[in-house]
Amino acid sequence: MEKILTQAEWAARAQEVLPAGGFGNFDPSVFISHGKGARVWDQDGNEFVDLLIGSGPMLLGHGNEEVQEAIFEQIPKGMTFFANNTAGVELAEEICRAVPCAQQLRYVSSGGEADMYALRLARAFTGRDKIVKFEGGYHGMSAEAQMSLAPTHPSNFPQAIPDSAGIPESVSAEMLIAPFNDFAYIRSLLSEYGSDVAAIIVEPLQRIIPPLPGFLQLLRDEADKYGIVLIFDEVVTGFRFAYGGAQEHYGVTPDLCTLGKVIGGGFPLAAVVGKADIMAHFDAKVVGRDKWLMQLGTLSGNPVASVAGLKTLEILRRDGSYEKLNQNGRMLMAMADRAMSKSDLPYQIVGEPSLFEVVFTDPPVRSYRDVLNADTKASTRYNAALRRGGVFKSSGKTYPSLALEEADFGTIENAISMAGTLALEYSKN
Ligand SMILES: Cc1ncc(COP(=O)(O)O)c(C=O)c1O
């Protein structure tokens, strides 16, 4: 019989062939063997309630049977063709019905790719080079997106600092970095550079930080004033905050948005979406060869991903889906609040019900530096206690899903109160 390797043995094997022992995403000592509903199991058989949900895509939970059926129906017909397929068109039609800014769509395979093309598209449309990005904003791994993503020693705004080696200095020169939620700074930055700026790219909820009332509208107004393309990165918030995404939820419509995660139903599929006159730059016949954006990808509009996405969206459209998701999130937020309020540690629960985190700090969390200055040791202890208590999550985010059931809430409540007791002990010492 074949020997079953432990997680530690797999980690040793991975170390040989994968730099840093993993895929670059998550704690490389953890191997997930399978998932069902709101639960995942690691290679050693430990069971967890999953509040990571694949970093966002598995909003319906793992192994949803209707989604599986759609995939199983597609697979025998073929897995990828490079040519158009009808499921990809149907999914594009549904996204254009749902998302306020969406008149047309171009598929790619990852959210980071979508962000990279959205920036290039804005440059092609405006004929300008500069990009406004917010410090701490995450837009994938392109050179532009790596600017001031997670600086440990923040510099003076609007100076861009690369968070990765291998990026030419010339890229920083085209980036203008601003603090999220700072109304006055954006006004003054654009009064100086506005006519050179191609795009403002923003996560409408920056990681977990909500926009202050009026901030997204200010970006909309300032973009209009200077002829700048406003891009919402909705890779996370799309089809999560509402069926129409954060733009529906917050009531501000960008010119372009990027989507990923939920729209692929767990498969690699993402998209740049937006107004037709801007999207026209993907069509050389409309804009002419000089203003055309060459863009193609082997797996773009993959039919298996498209049917998984279509079925996922169909389920999300059913009555009560978003009420239930938000209700699940509110229950988790309340649990965290009850547990943490017993200690004297300063904390806040920051975010929206469908995506939030406990941040151990007193001053209001409005931008990246407020999170940077929070108590990271307390956060590490909180997350470690949750993991020990059978809850699987990343250290910076809590992602509720629609699959959570009563027993899952019981596990989470116990784990969170354990984290609360530890926080209490810590705050007394
Ligand atoms: C806001 C945001 N944009 C873009 C991305 C990149 O998406 P992907 O990992 O699919 O490239 C992520 C990934 O988590 C994200 O959170």
PDBQT file of the ligand as one rigid body, heavy atoms in Angstrom, charges set to zero:
ROOT
HETATM    1  C1  LIG A 501      -8.063  43.881  -4.769  1.00  0.00    +0.000 C 
HETATM    2  C2  LIG A 501      -7.282  42.849  -5.515  1.00  0.00    +0.000 A 
HETATM    3  N1  LIG A 501      -6.917  43.110  -6.775  1.00  0.00    +0.000 NA
HETATM    4  C3  LIG A 501      -6.235  42.217  -7.513  1.00  0.00    +0.000 A 
HETATM    5  C4  LIG A 501      -5.900  40.998  -6.987  1.00  0.00    +0.000 A 
HETATM    6  C5  LIG A 501      -5.104  40.030  -7.820  1.00  0.00    +0.000 C 
HETATM    7  O1  LIG A 501      -5.883  38.969  -8.210  1.00  0.00    +0.000 OA
HETATM    8  P1  LIG A 501      -5.162  37.599  -8.651  1.00  0.00    +0.000 P 
HETATM    9  O2  LIG A 501      -4.580  37.017  -7.412  1.00  0.00    +0.000 OA
HETATM   10  O3  LIG A 501      -6.278  36.800  -9.247  1.00  0.00    +0.000 OA
HETATM   11  O4  LIG A 501      -4.135  37.981  -9.655  1.00  0.00    +0.000 OA
HETATM   12  C6  LIG A 501      -6.255  40.665  -5.694  1.00  0.00    +0.000 A 
HETATM   13  C7  LIG A 501      -5.904  39.355  -5.118  1.00  0.00    +0.000 C 
HETATM   14  O5  LIG A 501      -6.165  39.052  -3.984  1.00  0.00    +0.000 OA
HETATM   15  C8  LIG A 501      -6.962  41.622  -4.924  1.00  0.00    +0.000 A 
HETATM   16  O6  LIG A 501      -7.276  41.393  -3.640  1.00  0.00    +0.000 OA
ENDROOT
TORSDOF 0
